[in-house]
């Protein structure tokens, strides 16, 4: 039996809809195997119940051509679904977008076995929103991304609502939602069950257009979060993070709960952050505020060597001893947190009730 790609029909429908001034591309019930898709301004991609768009796994399909270079993600791969240089775009419905990530995860593990090094997320994103505005992801199920599921970079006015994001526990680096250098982001009413960060807010580099921070006005509310590693700010905060409200979220069985983590060289100002009405069940470490750590190697002998100088490990990070040499303050490299508020946090079944590294408190007081 020959399995046919449906890429051309999907992309033609998107392009025709955009050329007509906008509208809705309806995906009926069924399974559709496609290569990367490029959404355009004023187009809604609506997946009917029991409709599944399945991503192909051929590496060549995710390498940009001269015509698609504009949609390339920061790691050199095309995402499966891109929203680039667009506005008024929506992905909605009751259907599923399946990234077929297992193939990519095994390639990643093979590289670890060959090199002994973890490496980065050298794999495609599932949905990548860049230099775009007024984007909605609502109602769909996103699963088995090769790497991060939803990334927004240099975007504003993006809403991810009522969405299921699912990955198995062994899926590496499959963050659910990552707002990067973006503003006016709403992440609400979602169900997330996976392996890595639920939400990772990152401010990679300063921009004079955003003096208060390149990440500004983030609202995260009413989400149910299972198995993964928490709602994060960092590790990149050099561009500044301002005005984040996180409320009415429930964590279940995750490694971390609320976490602000950044490190020398990637630091910057994180301010006006509020966590309110949070419930945690069987979360290992509910709170981590850390402005000083190093990534731990995957080889235990290398970890032991670093720990021989003092310090400790937590998760996949090494926290150096307080005898480590101090360095001069730099506005865009030294982590500094201020006006961080936690109200009405309930945590049951945790290993540690709260955690702040001593180095963080001494070097970067709140």
Buried (B, 14 or more C-beta within 10 A) or exposed (E): EEEEBBBEEBBEBBBEBBEEEBEBBEBEEEEBBBBBBBBBBBBBBBBEEEBBBBBBBEEEBBBBEEEBEEBBBEBEBBBBBBBBEBBBBBBBBBBBBBBBBBBBBEBBEEBEEEEEEBEEBBBBBBBBBBBBBBBBBBBBBBBBBBBBBBBBBBBBBBBBBBBBBBBBEEBBBBBBBBBBBBBBBBBBBBBBBBBBBBBBBBBBEBBEEBEBBBBBBBBBBBBBBBBBBBBBBBBBBBBBBBBBBBBBBBBBBBBBBBBBBBBBBBBBBBBBBBBBBBBBBBBBBBBBBBBBBBEBBBEEEEBEEBBEEEBEBBBBBBBBEBEBEEEEEEEBBBBBBEEBEBEEBEBEEBEEEBBBBEBBEEBBEE
